[in-house]
Amino acid sequence: PRELLARLRAIVRRVSGHDSLTLHIGRLTVGVDRREVHIDDRLVPLTRREYDLFELLALRKTQVLSKEVVLDSLYAGESEPHGKVIDVMICKIRKKMRDFGIKEPFTTLWGIGYRLNEDAFAPVGSRMNGTEGSSAQVAKESCIPVMSGINIMASSTTLDLA
């Protein structure tokens, strides 16, 4: 199964127009052969699974990948964990990327999946001025697990717990 997965990844890489073992997306470099991610030539410390997720999103940078697709790709031939593991990995990678000045490495399309945010890796000088203070709402993701069935924002009235 591992060799088959490696061969399938190689096919996807070639079909997606990636004939090199190194991907360059602005300030980002993904060394597929070395299994390393660099931003501005600085190594990003990712775990094995975090790297696998990041590589998958980088190789398919124009596509939105659902959690199911990601789980199938990362855990092919193994017992798959709960879907929340993808959310946790995305959150951890986002935290690590912030240390390198990358605010939103991924775009979250709620209910659909995740996509690599290529604009986040654009060279610093090429970014448009004024985007930092723009009025566009950017979705913030918390690493706190969401408990299903609890919605504290559902009511606009205040509760008296006394």
C-alpha positions as CSV (number, residue, x, y, z in Angstrom):
1,P,0.0,0.0,0.0
2,R,2.8,2.5,0.7
3,E,4.5,2.0,-2.6
4,L,1.1,2.3,-4.4
5,L,0.4,5.5,-2.5
6,A,3.8,6.9,-3.5
7,R,3.2,6.0,-7.1
8,L,-0.2,7.6,-7.0
9,R,1.2,10.8,-5.5
10,A,3.8,10.9,-8.2
11,I,1.1,10.6,-10.9
12,V,-1.0,13.3,-9.3
13,R,2.1,15.5,-9.1
14,R,2.9,15.0,-12.8
15,V,-0.7,15.5,-13.9
16,S,-1.0,18.7,-11.9
17,G,2.0,20.1,-13.8
18,H,4.6,19.5,-11.1
19,D,7.5,17.8,-12.9
20,S,10.0,18.9,-10.3
21,L,10.5,17.5,-6.8
22,T,10.5,21.0,-5.5
23,L,7.5,23.3,-5.5
24,H,7.9,27.1,-5.4
25,I,4.9,29.2,-4.4
26,G,6.1,32.7,-3.7
27,R,8.1,32.6,-0.4
28,L,7.2,29.0,0.1
29,T,9.3,26.0,-1.0
30,V,8.1,22.5,-0.6
31,G,10.9,19.9,-1.1
32,V,8.9,16.8,-2.0
33,D,12.0,14.6,-2.2
34,R,13.3,15.8,1.2
35,R,9.9,16.1,2.8
36,E,10.7,19.7,3.9
37,V,8.8,23.0,3.9
38,H,10.7,26.2,3.8
39,I,9.6,29.8,4.0
40,D,12.3,32.3,3.0
41,D,14.8,29.5,3.2
42,R,13.9,28.8,6.8
43,L,12.7,25.3,7.7
44,V,9.2,25.0,9.0
45,P,9.1,22.3,11.8
46,L,6.2,20.1,10.7
47,T,5.4,16.6,12.0
48,R,5.2,13.8,9.4
49,R,1.4,14.0,9.2
50,E,1.4,17.8,9.1
51,Y,3.9,17.7,6.2
52,D,1.8,15.1,4.4
53,L,-1.2,17.4,4.7
54,F,0.7,20.5,3.6
55,E,2.2,18.7,0.6
56,L,-1.2,17.5,-0.5
57,L,-2.6,21.0,-0.3
58,A,0.4,22.4,-2.1
59,L,0.3,19.9,-4.9
60,R,-3.4,20.5,-5.5
61,K,-3.2,24.3,-4.7
62,T,-6.0,25.3,-6.9
63,Q,-8.5,22.7,-5.6
64,V,-10.6,22.7,-2.4
65,L,-10.0,19.3,-0.7
66,S,-12.7,17.9,1.6
67,K,-11.8,16.3,4.9
68,E,-12.8,12.9,3.5
69,V,-10.3,13.3,0.6
70,V,-7.6,14.4,2.9
71,L,-8.3,11.5,5.3
72,D,-8.2,9.0,2.4
73,S,-4.9,10.5,1.2
74,L,-3.2,10.6,4.6
75,Y,-4.5,7.4,6.0
76,A,-4.7,5.2,2.9
77,G,-4.7,1.5,4.0
78,E,-4.8,2.4,7.7
79,S,-7.6,2.9,10.1
80,E,-8.8,6.4,9.7
81,P,-9.2,8.6,12.8
82,H,-12.1,11.0,13.4
83,G,-12.5,13.8,10.9
84,K,-11.6,16.4,13.6
85,V,-7.9,15.4,13.3
86,I,-7.7,17.3,10.0
87,D,-9.0,20.5,11.7
88,V,-6.5,20.1,14.5
89,M,-3.6,19.6,12.1
90,I,-4.7,22.7,10.0
91,C,-4.8,24.7,13.2
92,K,-1.3,23.6,14.3
93,I,0.2,24.3,10.9
94,R,-1.4,27.8,11.0
95,K,0.2,28.5,14.3
96,K,3.6,27.4,13.0
97,M,3.2,29.5,9.9
98,R,2.4,32.6,11.9
99,D,5.9,32.4,13.3
100,F,7.1,32.9,9.7
101,G,4.8,35.9,9.1
102,I,2.2,33.8,7.2
103,K,-1.2,34.8,8.6
104,E,-3.6,32.6,6.7
105,P,-1.8,29.8,4.8
106,F,-5.1,28.0,4.1
107,T,-8.6,29.1,3.0
108,T,-11.4,27.3,4.8
109,L,-14.6,26.9,2.9
110,W,-17.0,25.9,5.7
111,G,-18.8,22.6,5.0
112,I,-16.6,22.0,1.9
113,G,-13.0,21.8,2.8
114,Y,-9.6,23.5,2.7
115,R,-7.4,25.0,0.0
116,L,-3.9,26.5,0.1
117,N,-4.0,30.3,0.1
118,E,-1.3,31.2,-2.5
119,D,-1.7,34.9,-1.8
120,A,-0.4,34.4,1.8
121,F,3.0,33.3,0.4
122,A,3.4,36.2,-2.0
123,P,6.7,38.0,-1.5
124,V,6.3,40.8,1.0
125,G,7.0,43.6,-1.5
126,S,4.4,42.4,-3.9
127,R,1.4,42.5,-1.5
128,M,-1.1,45.3,-2.0
129,N,-0.8,48.2,0.5
130,G,-3.8,48.6,2.8
131,T,-4.9,45.0,2.9
132,E,-3.8,44.7,6.5
133,G,-6.6,47.1,7.6
134,S,-9.2,46.1,5.1
135,S,-12.8,45.7,6.2
136,A,-13.0,42.2,4.7
137,Q,-13.9,39.6,7.3
138,V,-11.3,36.9,7.7
139,A,-12.5,33.7,9.4
140,K,-10.4,33.0,12.5
141,E,-10.1,29.4,13.6
142,S,-9.7,28.3,17.1
143,C,-7.9,25.2,18.3
144,I,-10.5,24.7,20.9
145,P,-12.6,21.6,20.1
146,V,-16.2,22.3,19.3
147,M,-18.7,20.3,21.3
148,S,-21.6,19.2,19.1
149,G,-25.0,20.2,20.3
150,I,-23.8,23.3,22.2
151,N,-24.5,26.7,20.7
152,I,-23.8,29.5,23.1
153,M,-24.4,32.1,20.4
154,A,-27.9,30.9,19.5
155,S,-29.7,33.4,21.6
156,S,-29.3,37.1,21.8
157,T,-30.8,37.2,25.3
158,T,-28.7,36.9,28.4
159,L,-29.1,34.0,30.7
160,D,-29.4,34.4,34.4
161,L,-27.6,31.4,35.9
162,A,-28.3,32.4,39.5
